[in-house]
């Protein structure tokens, strides 16, 4: 919207707005009768970068301290479905690499146990983010990760139902009463 408004203002000032890369570009120098008007080249192939899109998705949302959009879906899903939901929106499950970003995420999820983009599905005991980034910062609850109860707990959640809202490893897919959680996406 702001981009379109800026173009309208520039065009109203007599600027010649052209689309770079088109076959007619070489023939355009300035508008007829206005040889002194500035020529502004607009690359039509460039839209706003994905990170600059409005943060409107989800049941709740916030802008993280790093400028990323965090958005929460409270409908419970498996890790695979949660990841697909985020990707379908041009995002990924949340990658919380700093204490400040984790604090913002914890505030957003409220009391919802919520999937984040951290898993040890590839190599047991070696948690990595969904983009392949190794785990550097973590906020595990004391005693976690632990494959609790002898089950395969390969996906991380923010344990929103707990007072401290720290991380816990949980099943990635439905397993009794566990394995489906709210979804925290990031773009």
C-alpha positions, 0 to 999 in steps of 0.5 A, spaced: 500 500 500 505 504 501 509 503 495 503 504 491 502 511 494 509 513 493 509 511 486 502 515 485 505 521 489 512 520 484 508 520 478 504 526 480 510 530 481 512 529 473 516 523 474 517 518 469 516 511 472 518 505 468 519 498 468 526 496 468 527 490 463 522 491 459 523 491 451 520 498 451 525 501 456 531 503 451 526 508 448 523 511 454 527 517 456 523 522 459 515 524 458 513 528 452 514 535 454 517 534 460 525 533 459 527 535 465 522 530 469 526 525 473 526 518 471 525 513 476 526 505 474 521 500 478 523 493 478 516 490 477 520 483 479 521 485 486 515 485 491 516 487 498 520 481 501 517 476 505 519 478 512 516 485 510 509 482 509 504 484 514 504 480 520 496 478 520 496 470 520 494 466 526 489 467 532 495 471 535 501 474 533 507 479 535 513 482 532 519 479 535 525 483 537 529 481 531 523 484 527 520 477 525 513 476 525 511 470 530 504 468 529 500 462 533 495 457 531 491 454 537 488 448 533 492 442 535 496 439 530 502 434 529 509 436 528 509 435 520 502 438 519 504 444 524 510 445 519 506 444 513 501 449 515 507 454 517 510 453 510 504 454 506 504 461 509 511 463 507 514 461 514 517 456 518 516 453 525 519 458 530 526 458 530 528 461 537 535 463 537 536 468 543 533 469 550 529 475 547 526 472 542 524 466 546 521 471 551 516 474 546 514 467 543 513 465 551 508 471 552 505 470 545 503 462 546 500 464 553 497 457 556 498 453 550 503 447 549 506 449 542 510 446 537 517 450 535 521 448 530 526 444 534 527 437 533 532 431 534 528 426 529 534 426 524 539 424 530 537 422 537 539 427 542 542 432 537 536 437 536 537 442 530 532 447 528 528 446 522 532 450 517 538 446 519 541 451 524 544 447 530 542 449 537 546 454 540 541 458 545 536 453 549 531 454 554 529 447 556 526 445 563 530 442 568 531 435 566 529 436 559 530 433 553 529 426 556 524 422 552 520 422 558 516 415 560 521 411 555 517 414 549 520 417 543 520 425 544 523 428 538 520 435 537 520 441 542 514 445 545 514 451 549 510 448 555 505 454 555 501 450 560 507 450 565 508 456 570 515 457 567 513 456 560 520 453 558 521 448 553 520 440 553 521 434 548 514 431 546 512 426 541 512 429 534 505 425 532 499 423 536 501 418 541 495 417 546 494 424 549 500 427 547 503 429 540 498 434 537 500 441 540 498 449 538 503 451 532 508 457 532 510 460 526 515 465 524 516 469 518 
